[in-house]
Amino acid sequence: MTLFESVILGIVQGVTEFLPISSSGHLVISQRLFGLEEPQLFFDITVHVGTLAAVILVYWPDIGSIFRELFAYLGDRFRDEPLLGFFERPNCRLALWIAVGTIPIAVVGLTLQRLIEPLFASSLAVGFTLMVTGTVLWLTSRLKVSKKNTEKMGIRDAIWVGVVQAFALIPGISRSGVTVSAGLFRELDRELSARFSFLLMIPATIGALGAPFLSSGGHEILISQNFLLGAFAAFLTGYVALRLLLGVIRRGRFYRFAYYCWAVGGLTLIFSLLS
């Protein structure tokens, strides 16, 4: 993979990871455009480092609050009369919901990885799943404005969003698209739907990054300079894209990305069937 291809694919990853249009699907399509017939799975994972850094930067205040409250809770365990219980602390509950929501994607990733990997070589499958993503996004336009905040969020909400996130392992299914939509379907407010979606992304991405190293059997995995530049491009564009998306969600215009997914998905299906 050339330097130019790495940077372009990094930009594609950065923009599409957060915008609800499927980063994995667009990477598959872009790889076809560059003539990279074999799936570049390790490159896909490398550029996810860039988008992971972007989401951590944007949500660093929330991450810091979660850890401070967890440490405060642990410190209170040594008091004769603890000030607050675990479930009385909003950020402790949020940390638990993130852990619960991560379980489905971990189970699916470990058990069905071999079934999912061939889909990265199929632009026909990506075209179909992009159409599915568009439909899910469009359905959110039929929902009323919800007001369920962190105080009212429960374990069922976390499980629902977590299960939906597992489907995003399939290329063409947008992780941000389906998880934010899942939160809205569970009547979480817009801000919480987005925040929980992207905080849930962090452990899932870390797990995906660690899998290739564990499966390498201790053999050295080389990361080329081109891959690193691709990751940096993904970080810069991802940060901007995430900031823009959060504004779109707050204004209730999330569903408009459905038209893009339908258009790209339809064109991909047509070209795949004709080629």
C-alpha positions in Angstrom: 0.0 0.0 0.0 1.4 3.4 -1.1 1.7 6.5 1.1 -1.0 8.2 -0.9 -3.4 5.2 -0.5 -2.7 5.0 3.2 -3.5 8.7 3.8 -6.6 8.7 1.6 -8.0 5.6 3.4 -7.1 7.1 6.7 -9.2 10.2 5.8 -12.0 7.9 4.7 -11.8 6.1 8.1 -11.7 9.3 10.1 -14.8 10.8 8.4 -16.9 7.6 8.1 -16.1 6.2 11.6 -18.2 8.8 13.3 -20.6 9.9 10.6 -23.3 7.2 10.5 -22.3 5.9 7.0 -20.1 2.9 8.0 -16.3 3.2 8.0 -15.8 -0.5 7.3 -18.1 -0.3 4.3 -16.4 2.7 2.9 -12.9 1.2 3.4 -14.0 -1.9 1.5 -15.3 0.3 -1.4 -12.2 2.5 -1.3 -10.0 -0.6 -1.4 -11.8 -1.7 -4.5 -11.3 1.7 -6.1 -7.5 1.4 -5.5 -7.5 -2.1 -6.8 -6.6 -3.7 -3.4 -8.5 -6.9 -4.0 -7.4 -8.6 -0.8 -8.9 -7.3 2.4 -6.4 -5.1 4.3 -7.7 -6.1 7.7 -4.6 -5.0 9.7 -4.6 -1.6 8.0 -8.3 -1.3 8.9 -7.4 -1.9 12.6 -4.4 0.4 12.5 -6.4 3.4 11.3 -8.9 2.7 14.1 -6.1 3.7 16.5 -6.5 7.2 15.0 -10.2 7.4 15.5 -9.9 5.9 19.0 -7.6 8.8 19.9 -10.1 11.2 18.5 -13.0 9.9 20.6 -10.9 9.8 23.7 -9.9 13.5 23.2 -13.5 14.6 22.7 -14.8 12.7 25.6 -11.8 13.0 27.9 -13.8 15.1 30.5 -16.4 12.3 30.7 -13.8 9.6 31.0 -12.0 11.6 33.7 -15.3 12.0 35.6 -16.0 8.3 35.4 -12.6 7.3 36.8 -12.7 9.9 39.5 -16.1 8.7 40.7 -15.0 5.1 40.6 -11.9 5.8 42.7 -14.0 7.9 45.1 -16.4 5.0 45.5 -13.6 2.6 46.2 -12.1 5.0 48.7 -15.5 5.2 50.5 -15.4 1.4 50.9 -12.9 2.0 53.7 -15.1 4.4 55.6 -17.3 3.2 58.5 -20.3 4.9 56.8 -19.8 5.2 53.0 -21.2 8.5 51.7 -22.9 7.1 48.6 -23.6 3.6 47.2 -22.5 2.5 43.8 -25.8 2.9 42.1 -26.3 6.4 43.7 -23.3 7.6 41.6 -24.3 8.5 38.0 -20.8 7.9 36.6 -20.4 4.6 38.4 -23.6 3.4 36.9 -22.5 4.7 33.5 -19.3 2.7 33.8 -21.3 -0.4 34.6 -23.5 0.1 31.6 -20.5 0.5 29.4 -19.1 -2.8 30.7 -22.5 -4.6 30.2 -22.8 -3.1 26.7 -19.4 -4.3 25.7 -20.2 -8.0 26.4 -22.2 -8.7 23.2 -19.6 -7.4 20.8 -16.9 -9.3 22.7 -18.8 -12.6 22.4 -19.7 -12.1 18.7 -16.2 -11.0 17.9 -14.6 -14.0 19.5 -17.1 -16.6 18.2 -18.1 -15.4 14.7 -15.0 -13.6 13.5 -14.2 -16.2 10.8 -17.8 -15.9 9.4 -17.6 -12.1 9.3 -14.1 -11.7 7.7 -15.1 -12.9 4.2 -17.7 -10.1 4.0 -14.8 -7.6 3.9 -14.0 -8.9 0.4 -17.6 -8.5 -0.8 -18.7 -5.1 -2.1 -22.1 -6.7 -2.8 -22.6 -7.4 0.9 -21.5 -3.9 1.7 -24.1 -2.4 -0.7 -26.9 -4.4 1.0 -25.8 -3.5 4.6 -25.5 0.2 3.7 -29.1 0.1 2.6 -30.0 -1.5 6.0 -28.0 1.2 7.8 -29.9 3.9 5.9 -33.3 2.4 6.8 -32.4 2.3 10.6 -31.3 6.0 10.4 -34.5 7.0 8.6 -36.7 5.3 11.2 -35.3 7.6 13.9 -37.1 10.5 12.2 -40.4 8.9 13.3 -39.4 9.1 17.0 -40.6 11.7 19.4 -38.0 13.7 21.3 -36.9 11.7 24.4 -35.7 12.9 27.7 -34.4 9.8 29.5 -31.0 10.9 31.0 -28.2 9.1 32.8 -30.3 9.0 36.0 -33.0 7.0 34.3 -30.9 4.8 32.0 -31.0 1.1 33.0 -29.4 -2.2 32.3 -31.9 -3.0 29.5 -30.9 0.1 27.7 -27.2 -0.9 27.9 -27.9 -4.4 26.7 -30.0 -3.2 23.8 -27.3 -0.8 22.6 -24.6 -3.4 23.2 -26.4 -6.1 21.2 -26.9 -3.6 18.3 -23.2 -2.6 18.4 -22.3 -6.3 17.8 -24.1 -6.1 14.4 -21.7 -3.3 13.4 -18.9 -5.9 13.1 -20.5 -6.5 9.7 -19.0 -4.1 7.1 -21.6 -1.6 5.9 -23.4 -1.5 9.2 -22.5 1.8 10.8 -21.5 1.4 14.4 -22.3 5.0 15.3 -25.5 4.9 13.2 -27.0 1.9 14.7 -25.9 2.5 18.3 -27.1 6.1 18.5 -30.3 5.0 16.8 -30.6 2.2 19.4 -30.3 4.7 22.2 -33.0 6.9 20.6 -35.3 3.8 20.2 -34.8 3.2 23.9 -35.9 6.8 24.5 -32.5 8.0 25.7 -32.1 11.7 25.1 -30.0 12.8 22.1 -27.0 13.8 24.1 -26.9 10.6 26.1 -27.5 8.4 23.0 -24.4 9.9 21.4 -22.3 9.9 24.6 -23.0 6.3 25.4 -22.5 5.2 21.8 -19.0 6.7 21.6 -17.9 5.8 25.1 -19.0 2.2 24.3 -16.8 2.4 21.2 -13.6 2.7 23.3 -13.4 -0.8 24.9 -14.7 -2.4 21.7 -12.0 -0.7 19.7 -9.3 -1.6 22.2 -10.4 -5.2 22.0 -10.3 -5.2 18.2 -6.8 -3.7 18.4 -5.5 -6.4 20.7 -7.0 -9.4 18.9 -4.4 -9.4 16.0 -1.5 -9.3 18.5 -2.9 -12.2 20.5 -3.6 -14.3 17.4 -0.1 -13.7 16.0 1.2 -16.3 18.4 4.0 -14.1 19.7 5.3 -13.4 16.2 6.4 -9.9 15.5 3.8 -7.7 13.6 5.3 -4.9 11.6 3.5 -1.6 11.2 4.7 0.4 8.3 5.2 4.1 8.2 2.4 4.4 5.7 0.0 2.7 8.1 1.0 5.2 10.9 0.4 8.2 8.6 -3.0 6.7 7.7 -3.8 6.5 11.4 -2.7 10.1 11.9 -5.0 11.2 9.0 -7.8 9.3 10.6 -7.3 11.0 13.9 -7.4 14.6 12.5 -10.4 14.0 10.2 -12.1 11.9 12.9 -11.9 14.6 15.5 -13.5 17.2 13.1 -16.2 14.7 12.0 -17.1 13.8 15.5 -17.5 17.4 16.6 -19.7 18.0 13.5 -21.8 14.9 14.1 -22.6 15.9 17.8 -24.0 19.1 16.5 -26.1 17.3 14.0 -27.5 15.0 16.7 -28.3 17.9 19.0 -30.3 19.5 16.2 -32.3 16.3 15.5 -31.0 15.9 11.9 -29.3 12.5 12.4 -31.8 10.7 10.1 -30.6 12.8 7.0 -27.6 10.5 6.6 -30.0 7.8 5.5 -30.3 9.3 2.1 -26.5 9.1 1.6 -26.4 5.5 2.8 -29.2 4.6 0.4 -27.5 6.3 -2.5 -24.0 4.8 -1.9 -25.5 1.4 -1.1 -27.6 1.4 -4.2 -24.7 2.4 -6.5 -22.5 -0.3 -4.8 -25.1 -2.9 -5.5 -25.5 -1.9 -9.1 -21.8 -1.8 -9.8 -21.2 -5.1 -8.0 -23.9 -6.9 -10.0 -22.7 -5.5 -13.3 -19.0 -6.2 -12.7 
